[in-house]
Amino acid sequence: MIPALLTALSRHYLDLYAGLVPFAVVTLLALTTAPGALHFLAAWSAVRFVTRTLRRIHHGAA
């Protein structure tokens, strides 16, 4: 029971971390260099992360 719970929690946080890293990197680049293309990529990355998260919650995988 406890190993299964720990595995589920670690997968949840690993998925969250994997989703946030690209968003953080693209946002950092957008804030330091500031061309319009990088702002677009940051927004696109954020939207993808949110939609993926909502889809997981909706399907009960989160």
VENBEL-V129855 format. One record per backbone hydrogen bond with DSSP energy under -1.0 kcal/mol. NH is the residue of the N-H (numbers start at 1). CO is the residue of the C=O. If there is no record, write none. Layout:
nh/co
NH/CO
NH/CO
This chain:
nh/co
5/1
6/2
7/3
8/4
9/5
10/6
11/7
12/8
13/9
14/10
15/11
16/12
17/13
18/14
19/15
20/16
21/17
24/20
25/21
26/22
27/23
28/24
29/25
30/26
31/27
32/28
33/29
34/30
39/35
40/36
41/37
42/38
43/39
44/40
45/41
46/42
47/43
48/44
49/45
50/46
51/47
52/48
53/49
54/50
55/51
56/52
57/53
58/54
59/55
61/56
